[in-house]
């Protein structure tokens, strides 16, 4: 027979177990961040943010070109991926048609699971081969393709969360449906859509594989969107496998900068969601 | 104007289920018409058919004629958007736009309808808020979020929002069912004020409410209009046995 004491014991045991499991979710991030600080902080200085990499064999220099390159690549990817993703998500949520949205939704989920290196090959075939050159544009296309399914699906979810009563209130005022979507539904879902967009940006900021044969990397300043461009993940990769201690230190520092960038974007997403008057409840 | 709404042989469906059967009813102009009946009898569907809101639900269908201003709102050339401008609606749960301020909520129908002029907006918003008996309570907080008002105020805000586009008819779908008795009393007073200029159709669960505000009342049961007549007559000398059973509380 189960006594009260036995049940209380099981209850506290389960409480501890679940709390421990929840705690272990944040453990990897804390460890990674701590380790990066420990290894990379020493190599971070003004030069790191303002200088080009030094030639092989020389100590010093920085990754300024890679930091700018990553920002340019993220800008290009957002320019391509966000409008298409958001419009597509609105379609999925609003369309009365059954079949096309079902297909798109299913394929978006499949695309979300496609390994990023495969998407790199796709961008290579689509952009690099016809242009006969590695380029920032090719890297942006590859990252945009990775962003698309995330943005489409979160936008759809957020638009669906807007209560039908608001839509009806708009329609009952004699407002055409497209205006209700544009001026009532989308503003109500805005916080969620922005969050989704930022999550997608954070997700692709650290992508390395799809950039290997699209953006390619570059040891010099940005030279135009049709030219190979440096990116933090690529630079980290190149430096990490090189045989020089100074490069290893810089790779750690680069990783630290990258993770801070991602953290900053995620944090911004949080703040945007919280600050809005009347975000979706 | 002033010829109310004439409904003839109105039938409505949700997908395969036939929820309204051959409704014939004449709504008098500048009067309050109440629709009563148990849950699921089709009263909400009925008033949603009067401004073409029923068809917004996927799979919903309507057959029949609804004459307003001498025009059948279901005839092929009629734009539902135009119909809804003339025939406004207030819903069961207060539903102010959460991203908008008090002012913007009331101005929403006008702005989305293309009115830009600041002076016109100010004037129409103030008039609508006065008409909804809300002006005194919100005049100092027009820039605050509409969702921050109390439930009763939110519902009057929604009435003001509907009035701002100056409709000829106002449909109210159980407008007090989410409100306390004091807020309910205010809305009822308001309804009696509004009927001087407007034709009002109100769905209510509350028979006392129908008795208090309505000039005419219709009793719906299982998708049919059982009885329709002057409120005093329907509640004191109902013709149909089913009406009598319902209003005396024998079922429903």
Interface residues (C-beta under 8 A of the other chain):
Chain A: X96 X163 X165 X166 X167 X168 X169 X170 X171 X172 X173 X174 X175 X176 X179 X180 X183 X184 X187 X188 X190 X276 X277 X278 X279 X280 X281
Chain B: X51 X53 X56 X58 X81 X82 X83 X84 X85 X86 X88 X89 X91 X93 X95 X97 X98 X99 X100 X108 X109 X112 X113 X145 X147 X158 X161 X162 X165
